[in-house]
Structures are given as structure tokens and as C-alpha cells.
Amino acid sequence: MPELPEVQLVVDDLKTIEGYTIESISLSDRIKLSHRQGKMAVVKHENLQQFEQSLIGQKINTIERRGKYIVMQLTNPINDKVVIAHLGMSGRFEINTNRVSSIPHTHTTFELNYETKTVYLHYIDPRRFGELRVLDHINEFKPFQQMAPEPFGIEGEAYFIDRFKQFKLNRSTISIKQFIMDAENVVGCGNIYANEALFICRIHPLRKVHVLTERKMRELYKEIVKLFIKSIERGGSSIHSYVHMDGEIGSMQDEFLIYQKKLCPICQKKVTSRRINQRNSFYCTNCQK
């Protein structure tokens, strides 16, 4: 699943369509079938016709990131809308001048116009775990209501430490890995960067939050942010399905110290791999305590 750095890179690419107006929308037969079956794959709207009608004629004003979500603010003379997209496990966008995408599993195509120029925004998702939602107001989206501040400002660290103190006071039995992967504590930290940050700080992923010190938690938060910045600079992590819109891959995976490694780079002992909260975890039992 793309994490904060990869989603930020997608947003940076999508900003080229700011100012464009949505002229039409095409949906794949697979999406239409899923809605007839009541499954609502990708497009999280009960009525596909209403979904299309609510977006046609809307101008894409801004495209930003919130956590792992892509937020498109739309405007028109009658009523503004917000599109919230999540890439799921395998989602990606493509922008080109082809009405029909050559990439398999293209499920949504937006025809976009700006003055005399027409481009097409395609959403591709082999596993169909991604989401496209249209709302009247951004504050209607419940995940944003409890989400931590963005990590690149001082308020993010202060909020993170306040949350830690609450968990410590309550002697919570939650593990540190589960804590940092919860967007209510820190946004955008998924499995890959959680593994890497915990290794850098020499913290065992199953260690309980309440036994850690504030100093150690501040160190951990700073390492998470450093990893985000480094990954953005290196074009993200391309280890599963993530690629840039132009098909190029990122190189952050070349910088990994522990994720999917066989031997610890410090002590050369075998890396432990096990499922923690349904996610693959990689850690060194000798170096991480």
C-alpha cells in the first residue's frame, strides 16, 4: 500500500491538472457490475449516475494530500464538491491524451478540458481496494475528523507526544508498531516505514508503548519524518505496484535497512519475520529491545 511519501509524489504529479474542468466520466464494466451486486468497488457511491452527474462541469481547483488520502477541491457556479481518493493496495493514476488507457484494470476515466486542451485522467487498480468518494464538504469525511496533524510541522510532534502521554498514563498495552501505524497518532506511517523507523531507533515492534520514555518517542517521531522526507527525495518505494505516472520507479527500497532483509546490517544475525496485526514485520531480536 502506498504510504505518505508515495501519495505525496502522486499528488505532485496530479497538480498538473489543477484548473481543468471535468467534461465526462467513464466507468469500467467491472465497476458497474460490482455496484449492481451491491459491492461498490472503487466508487463509493450507491448511485453511479449521480456520482458522474455531481462531478461533470466541476473545475479542479486544488489537489492536496491529507495523510494517505488525495483531496481534490472542485468548484462550479452552483455547488462545490470534494473528491477524496485512496489508492488502496494497488491503485495508481495516469494522465495522457488517450481516451482509452492501454493499461489493464483501468476502472475510471475522467475527460478533462482546459481552454483548448483535453487530457484524460485514468484510475487503474488491479485489486480494486482503492476508493473514490465525492462529498459536499471535506469535514463530512469521518477519517479526517480524528486524524493527527501532518508530520512536517511542529504541531505534529507535539500532538504525537500528547497522545503518547495519554497512552502511558493509561498504561495501554498497545504495541509501539500498532501505535505509530494509527493515523490518530501519526499520519501516513504504514508498514514499511514503521519497520524501518523502529529498527533505526532499536525498538522492538511488540514493545508496549507505556514502557517507552518521552525522549525515545521523540527520537522515533523524528526518524519517521526523516524517512518520509528521504523517500520523497528518492521517488518513493517501488517494491510492489507503486510506480510514478510516467512509469518510472522510485529508489527508496534501495535504502531499506531491515524491511524484507535476511540479515541484520548491524550484527549480521538473521532477521525475524512474523505477522503483527496482519502485517509482515521485520526486526532483529538482538538489536531491537
Residue pairs with C-beta under 8 A, 6 or more apart in sequence:
1 68
1 87
1 88
1 89
1 190
1 191
2 10
2 68
2 87
2 91
2 236
2 242
3 68
3 188
3 189
3 190
3 191
3 192
3 193
3 231
3 237
4 65
4 67
4 68
4 151
4 187
4 188
4 189
4 190
4 193
4 228
5 188
5 193
5 227
5 228
5 231
5 232
5 236
5 237
5 252
6 87
6 231
6 236
6 237
6 242
6 250
7 65
7 67
7 68
7 69
7 70
7 87
7 188
8 65
8 232
9 232
9 235
9 236
9 244
9 250
10 70
10 87
10 92
10 93
10 245
11 63
11 64
11 65
11 70
13 93
13 95
13 244
13 245
14 63
14 70
14 72
14 93
14 95
14 121
15 63
16 95
17 60
17 63
17 95
17 112
17 114
17 119
17 121
18 60
18 61
18 62
18 63
19 59
19 60
19 61
19 114
20 59
20 60
20 112
20 113
20 114
20 119
21 57
21 58
21 59
21 60
21 112
21 113
21 114
22 55
22 56
22 57
22 58
22 59
22 60
22 74
22 110
22 111
22 112
23 56
23 111
23 112
23 113
23 118
24 52
24 56
24 110
24 111
25 51
25 52
25 55
25 56
25 108
25 109
25 110
25 111
26 108
26 109
26 111
27 43
27 48
27 52
27 107
27 108
28 106
28 107
28 108
30 41
30 107
30 128
31 41
31 42
31 43
31 48
31 107
31 108
32 48
34 40
34 41
34 42
34 128
35 41
35 43
35 46
35 48
40 46
41 107
41 128
42 107
42 108
42 123
42 125
42 128
42 130
42 131
42 132
43 51
43 108
43 132
44 131
44 132
44 133
45 51
45 133
45 134
51 134
54 81
54 134
55 74
55 81
55 83
55 110
55 134
57 76
58 74
58 75
58 76
58 80
58 81
59 74
59 75
59 76
60 72
60 73
60 74
60 112
61 73
61 74
61 75
62 72
62 73
63 70
63 71
63 72
63 73
64 70
64 71
64 73
65 71
66 144
66 147
66 150
66 187
67 143
67 144
67 147
67 150
67 183
67 187
67 188
68 86
68 87
68 183
68 187
68 188
68 190
69 84
69 85
69 86
69 143
69 144
70 84
70 85
70 86
70 87
71 82
71 83
71 84
71 85
71 138
72 82
72 83
72 84
72 85
73 80
73 82
73 138
74 80
74 81
74 82
74 83
79 136
80 136
81 134
81 135
81 136
82 134
82 135
82 136
82 137
82 138
82 141
83 132
83 133
83 134
84 131
84 132
84 133
84 134
84 135
84 138
84 141
85 91
85 123
85 130
85 131
85 132
85 133
86 130
86 131
87 125
87 130
88 125
88 127
88 128
88 129
88 130
88 131
89 127
89 129
89 130
89 240
89 241
90 125
90 126
90 127
90 129
90 130
90 240
90 241
91 123
91 124
91 125
91 129
91 130
92 123
92 124
92 125
92 241
92 242
92 243
92 245
93 121
93 122
93 123
93 124
93 245
94 101
94 103
94 106
94 121
94 122
94 124
94 245
95 119
95 120
95 121
95 122
95 245
96 119
96 120
96 122
97 118
97 119
97 120
98 120
99 109
99 111
99 120
100 109
101 109
101 120
101 122
101 124
103 122
103 124
104 124
104 126
105 124
105 125
105 126
105 128
106 122
106 123
106 124
107 123
107 124
107 125
107 128
108 122
108 123
108 132
109 120
109 121
109 122
109 123
110 120
110 121
110 122
111 118
111 120
112 118
112 119
112 120
112 121
123 130
123 132
126 241
133 141
135 141
138 144
139 145
143 183
146 183
146 184
147 183
147 184
147 187
148 156
148 159
148 160
148 163
148 183
148 184
148 185
148 186
148 187
149 155
149 156
149 159
149 187
150 156
150 187
151 157
151 186
151 187
151 188
151 221
151 224
151 225
151 228
152 225
152 228
152 229
156 186
156 187
156 221
156 225
157 218
157 221
157 222
157 225
160 185
160 186
160 217
160 221
161 214
161 217
161 218
161 221
163 184
163 185
164 179
164 185
164 209
164 212
164 214
164 217
165 214
167 174
167 179
167 209
167 210
168 209
168 210
168 212
170 210
171 210
172 208
172 209
172 210
173 208
173 210
174 208
174 209
175 205
175 206
175 207
175 208
175 209
175 276
175 277
176 198
176 203
176 204
176 205
176 206
176 207
176 208
176 209
176 212
176 220
177 194
177 198
177 205
177 206
177 276
177 277
177 281
178 276
178 277
179 185
179 209
180 186
180 189
180 194
180 197
180 198
180 220
180 224
181 189
181 190
181 191
181 194
181 277
181 279
186 221
186 224
188 228
189 197
189 224
191 279
191 280
191 281
192 237
192 239
192 256
192 259
193 224
193 227
193 228
193 231
194 205
195 205
195 258
195 259
195 281
195 282
195 283
196 227
196 256
196 257
196 258
196 259
197 220
197 223
197 224
197 227
198 204
198 205
198 220
198 283
198 288
199 257
199 258
199 282
199 283
199 284
199 287
199 288
200 223
200 227
200 257
201 216
201 219
201 220
201 223
202 287
202 288
202 289
203 212
203 216
203 220
203 288
203 289
204 283
204 285
204 288
204 289
205 276
205 281
205 283
205 288
206 276
207 289
230 252
230 255
231 237
231 250
231 252
234 250
234 251
234 252
234 254
234 255
235 244
235 248
235 249
235 250
235 251
235 252
236 242
236 244
236 250
236 252
237 250
237 252
237 253
237 256
238 249
238 250
238 251
238 252
238 253
239 253
239 260
242 249
242 250
243 249
243 250
244 250
257 265
258 264
258 265
258 271
258 282
258 283
258 284
259 282
260 282
261 271
261 282
262 270
262 271
263 269
263 270
263 271
264 270
264 271
264 284
264 286
264 287
266 284
266 287
267 284
267 286
267 287
269 284
269 285
269 286
271 282
271 283
271 284
272 281
272 282
272 283
272 284
272 285
273 280
273 281
273 282
274 280
274 281
275 281
